[in-house]
Every structure is written in structure tokens, then in C-alpha cells.
Amino acid sequence: MKQERSMSVGRGVVVAVSLLGCGGGAELESINALDSVGQEIVGGIEARPGSHPWIVSLQSHGSHFCGGSIIRTGPSNESHLVLTAAHCIADASSGLTVVAGAHDLTRPMAGQVRVPVKLTVPHPAYDPDTTMNDVAVLVLESPIQFNPSIAGGCGQSPNMRPNLAPQLTPGATPVPVCLPTPGEQVPDNVMTTVAGWGLTREGGYEASSILRQVGVPTVSSRQLASMYAPHGIRINPQAMLGAGYAQGGKDACQADSGGPLVVMGAQGYTLQGITSFGIGCARPGLPGVYARVSNYIPWILQQIQLHPLH
């Protein structure tokens, strides 16, 4: 069964489709994680505090249900726009907030901020039946301040290597993630990192209060399409990106939806995917599916122009 990897807004139940994404990957896991203590995401590890400074927790009336990523909207060191999955906000109404700078959602860190969502903007061509164009922009009521030491940069993390960034400490203010160029293609078998506060196993009921991450390699579009075709799911290679292991075991899961899949680039970590859907979590032969961000850069830039900061 196709599963959206989010919790239904305000009800705390897992919806039918697992729109979350998958992850795995030994190299980034060992470098970027705090310890391989416990299970995060699925088959992952606890992220180092502050090592994903662009990630936010999307919450409904104080309860986490999806993730998102802060993007830069101009030269100033602040932003009021967050990228997430359209399915995350399909049934959302009031009471939405984002929490930035968090690690343990039950223990606020210095520099952690909570900002109400002013407006939700799903992609106009989002189709919940096919999960096509599973991208949305959140317009916040007030901007999130960035760490001033990044000086207009993006995608910089203190604990992920190679380290091209200044030393940010846990609790430091957020950093925006870099965006890919329009139409940019990620090569096959490139290691990516996925993070979130989602379920740690398929069929679980409790989302993790601790930010977790997992590394997963990208999968060719042809291979992804062949894996999902027997389940009646059509993969659009322009709009969707697959990442995971043939043997399964590592993946995103419910409540990781909308969160980032990043790849290290020349300027910093680049948001190549938004956690979208999968069949179950970490099943063999069924890698996670992510909205391919490079396909939506023109639309994202249009939203930046339509919703100026000031």
C-alpha cells in the first residue's frame, strides 16, 4: 500500500500513504551522527545537535507531524519561507507553527524559535492521488533569524563533512539550506542524508522526540519506476527522486514527510529532495520517493517574489 509519510493534522494518526522518504548510508551516518545509539527514522542514528540547522518541525497545536526546510529569500540573514511537502498541509487549517533550531522537541535548546504559519501555499498542480508535485511553501508570520557568521551563505553545517562552514555550536541560530539549480540531476548511487522526527519503525505509533538522520544512496529513475510499477504507482522521473537500499532497512517513515534530503555541494548542503512517500518504511526493493526540488525552482522563486519579506 502506498503510504504518505505524515501524521494526519491535528488527529495524531498515521494516514494511509507513507509520504516521508527513506534514508540510509554508512559514510554520512558515521561522520555526522552523535552515536549509533537507538533507532531513528528507520535504521538511522541520532543527529548531532545543530548539524541540520535548516530543518524545522511543522506542528499542529504543538504536536509534530511533518518536517520542512528553511530557504534563503534574499541577501538579509533572515527568512520567512519554509519548503515542505504539499500532502503535509493538504488538510491543515489553523494552529500551524514551525519550530526551528530544535533537537529534542521535549527539551528546547538555546536559540530555538517557534513561529506561527501565516499562509500555506501548495503547488497548484499537486495531485494527492498520484503524489505528483508534492511541494509546498509555508509563509511565516515573522522571519527566522540566521546565524550572522554565514554571511549570505547556505547549507553550512558544523558536524557534517567536508566542513566548509564556520563552527556553529548547538543552539546557534538556524542556517538556510542551499537550493539546486533548475533541472539539476543528482547522479545515481550518490549518498544523501535524510533527517526528521518521524517514526522509528513501520507500524509504530510514537514519533521520535529526538532529531534522527539516515544516509541513503540515490536510485536510478528507471530502477525506481520498475520497483513501484507492480504496485500501480507511476514514477515521474522529472518530479520524483528515489533513494534507498535494495535490501531495505534504512528509510524515512511517517512524520518525516516534508523534511530534507540533502547532498553535499560546492557551496554547502543542497536540498535535492523533499520527503514524499513510500510503500511501508524501509522495505526491501522499495526505496523512498522524494519530490525532486530542482524541478520546482521556477515555482519556488515565483513564491519568493509573490511573498516578499517586507
C-alpha positions in Angstrom: 0.0 0.0 0.0 1.3 3.4 -0.9 1.7 5.5 2.3 2.0 9.2 2.9 4.6 9.7 5.5 2.9 12.2 7.7 0.6 12.2 10.6 -2.8 13.5 9.9 -3.0 17.1 11.1 -4.4 17.5 14.5 -5.5 13.9 14.9 -2.2 12.2 15.7 -3.0 9.2 13.5 -1.0 7.9 10.6 -2.7 8.5 7.3 -2.9 5.8 4.6 0.0 6.8 2.5 3.5 7.0 3.8 4.8 10.3 2.5 8.1 10.5 4.3 11.0 9.4 2.3 13.7 6.9 3.0 17.3 7.0 4.1 20.4 5.0 4.7 24.1 5.4 4.1 27.0 4.4 6.2 29.5 7.1 5.4 27.4 10.1 6.2 25.9 8.3 9.1 29.2 7.6 10.9 30.5 11.1 10.2 27.5 13.2 11.0 25.8 11.3 13.8 26.2 11.7 17.5 26.3 8.0 18.2 24.6 5.0 16.7 22.5 4.7 19.8 18.9 3.6 19.3 17.0 3.7 16.0 16.0 6.9 14.4 14.0 7.4 11.3 14.3 3.7 10.4 17.7 2.2 10.7 19.3 5.6 11.3 21.0 7.3 14.2 20.7 10.4 16.4 21.8 13.5 14.6 24.4 15.7 16.2 22.7 18.7 17.8 22.9 21.7 15.4 24.1 19.6 12.4 20.9 20.2 10.4 20.4 23.9 11.0 17.9 24.3 8.2 15.4 21.7 9.4 12.1 22.7 11.1 9.4 20.7 12.9 6.0 21.5 11.5 3.5 21.3 14.3 -0.3 21.4 14.7 -1.4 22.8 18.0 2.0 21.9 19.4 2.3 18.4 18.1 4.9 17.5 15.4 3.6 15.9 12.2 5.9 16.9 9.4 9.3 18.4 8.6 10.4 21.3 6.5 13.5 23.3 5.4 14.3 27.0 5.7 15.3 28.6 2.4 17.0 31.9 1.7 14.8 34.6 0.2 17.3 37.4 -0.2 20.6 38.8 1.0 19.5 39.5 4.5 20.2 37.0 7.3 16.6 36.0 7.8 13.8 34.2 6.1 10.0 33.8 6.4 9.7 30.9 3.9 9.9 27.1 4.5 9.7 24.3 2.0 7.7 21.2 2.9 5.5 18.6 1.2 2.1 19.6 -0.2 0.5 16.5 1.4 1.6 17.7 4.8 -0.7 20.8 4.6 -3.5 19.4 2.4 -5.9 19.2 5.4 -4.2 21.8 7.5 -6.3 24.7 8.8 -5.3 26.7 11.8 -2.9 26.3 14.6 0.2 25.5 12.5 3.6 26.5 13.7 7.2 25.7 12.8 10.0 25.2 15.3 13.5 26.0 14.2 16.8 25.2 15.9 15.4 22.2 17.7 17.0 18.8 18.5 14.9 17.2 21.3 11.4 18.5 20.9 10.8 17.9 24.6 13.8 20.0 25.7 14.1 23.4 24.0 17.6 24.5 23.2 19.1 28.0 23.3 18.3 29.7 20.0 15.2 27.5 19.4 12.3 29.5 18.0 8.6 28.9 17.4 6.9 30.9 14.6 3.2 30.7 13.5 2.4 29.9 9.9 0.7 32.7 8.2 -0.1 31.1 4.9 0.2 27.6 3.3 0.9 27.5 -0.5 0.7 24.0 -2.0 1.9 23.6 -5.6 -1.1 24.4 -7.8 -0.7 21.1 -9.7 -0.3 18.9 -6.6 -2.3 15.7 -7.1 -3.0 13.7 -3.9 -3.9 10.6 -5.9 -0.6 10.3 -7.8 1.5 12.4 -5.3 2.8 14.5 -8.2 4.1 17.9 -7.4 4.3 17.2 -3.7 5.8 20.6 -2.8 4.5 23.5 -0.7 5.7 26.8 0.7 4.9 27.9 4.2 4.8 31.7 4.7 5.6 32.5 8.4 4.2 35.4 10.4 7.7 36.6 11.3 11.1 35.8 9.9 13.6 33.3 11.3 17.0 34.9 12.0 20.0 33.2 10.6 23.4 32.8 12.2 25.2 36.0 11.1 28.5 34.3 10.6 27.3 32.6 7.4 27.4 36.0 5.6 24.9 35.2 2.9 25.7 31.5 2.7 23.6 28.4 2.8 23.8 24.7 3.6 26.6 25.1 6.1 26.8 22.6 9.0 29.3 22.3 11.8 29.1 18.5 12.1 28.8 17.2 8.5 31.9 16.8 6.4 33.5 18.0 4.4 33.2 21.0 6.7 33.1 24.2 4.6 31.3 26.2 7.3 32.3 28.3 10.3 31.9 26.5 13.6 28.3 26.6 14.6 27.5 25.4 18.1 24.4 23.6 19.3 21.7 26.1 19.9 23.1 28.5 17.3 20.6 30.3 15.2 19.3 28.5 12.0 21.0 28.4 8.6 19.1 28.2 5.3 19.7 25.1 3.0 21.1 25.7 -0.5 18.7 25.2 -3.4 19.8 23.3 -6.6 19.9 24.8 -10.0 16.8 24.4 -12.2 16.7 20.9 -13.7 19.8 19.8 -11.8 20.2 16.0 -11.8 21.7 14.0 -8.9 23.8 11.1 -10.2 22.8 7.6 -9.3 24.3 6.0 -6.2 25.2 9.3 -4.6 24.9 9.3 -0.8 22.3 11.6 0.6 21.2 12.4 4.2 17.6 12.4 5.4 16.6 13.8 8.8 13.4 14.1 10.8 11.4 13.4 14.0 9.3 10.6 12.5 8.5 7.0 13.4 11.5 4.7 14.0 9.7 1.6 12.6 6.8 0.8 10.3 3.6 0.4 12.2 4.8 2.4 15.2 2.7 5.0 16.9 5.2 7.3 18.6 7.3 9.8 16.6 10.8 10.4 17.8 11.3 13.5 20.0 15.0 13.4 19.0 16.1 14.5 15.6 17.4 11.5 13.7 19.1 11.0 10.4 19.9 8.3 7.9 22.1 8.0 4.8 20.7 6.6 1.6 22.0 6.4 -1.9 20.1 7.7 -4.9 18.4 5.2 -7.2 18.1 5.5 -11.0 14.7 6.7 -12.2 14.3 3.6 -14.4 15.0 1.3 -11.4 12.7 3.3 -9.2 9.9 3.1 -11.8 10.3 -0.7 -12.2 10.1 -1.2 -8.4 6.9 0.7 -8.0 5.1 -0.3 -11.2 3.9 -3.7 -9.8 2.1 -1.7 -7.1 0.3 0.5 -9.6 2.4 3.6 -8.8 3.8 5.7 -11.7 7.1 7.4 -11.1 7.7 10.7 -12.9 11.5 11.0 -13.2 11.4 14.8 -13.6 9.3 15.3 -10.5 10.4 12.4 -8.3 13.8 11.2 -6.9 14.4 7.8 -5.3 16.8 7.0 -2.5 17.3 3.8 -0.5 18.9 0.4 -0.4 17.8 -2.7 -2.4 17.9 -4.7 0.9 15.9 -2.1 2.7 16.5 -1.5 6.4 17.1 2.3 6.2 14.4 4.8 5.4 12.3 7.7 6.4 8.9 7.0 7.9 5.6 8.6 9.0 6.1 12.2 10.3 9.3 12.6 8.4 7.3 13.9 5.4 8.3 17.3 4.1 11.7 17.1 5.6 15.0 17.5 3.7 17.1 15.1 1.6 20.4 16.9 1.2 23.6 16.3 -0.8 26.9 18.0 -0.2 27.6 20.5 -2.9 30.3 23.1 -3.7 28.7 25.8 -1.6 27.2 23.6 1.1 24.4 21.1 1.6 21.8 21.3 -1.1 18.2 20.4 -0.8 17.7 17.9 -3.6 14.6 16.2 -2.3 11.6 16.7 -0.1 10.4 13.5 1.8 7.3 12.4 0.0 6.1 8.8 0.0 6.9 5.1 0.1 5.3 1.7 0.5 5.7 1.0 4.1 9.1 2.0 5.7 12.5 0.5 4.8 11.0 -2.5 2.9 13.4 -4.3 0.6 13.2 -3.3 -3.0 11.1 -0.2 -2.2 13.3 2.9 -1.8 11.8 6.2 -0.5 10.4 8.7 -3.0 11.2 12.4 -2.7 9.9 15.4 -4.6 12.8 16.5 -6.9 13.4 20.1 -5.8 15.3 21.1 -8.9 12.1 20.6 -10.9 10.4 23.3 -8.9 13.0 26.0 -8.7 11.0 28.4 -11.0 7.9 27.9 -8.9 9.8 28.4 -5.7 11.4 31.6 -7.0 8.0 32.8 -8.0 6.7 32.3 -4.4 9.7 34.2 -3.1 8.6 37.2 -5.4 4.9 36.8 -4.5 5.6 36.8 -0.8 8.3 39.3 -0.1 9.8 39.5 3.4 8.9 43.2 4.0 
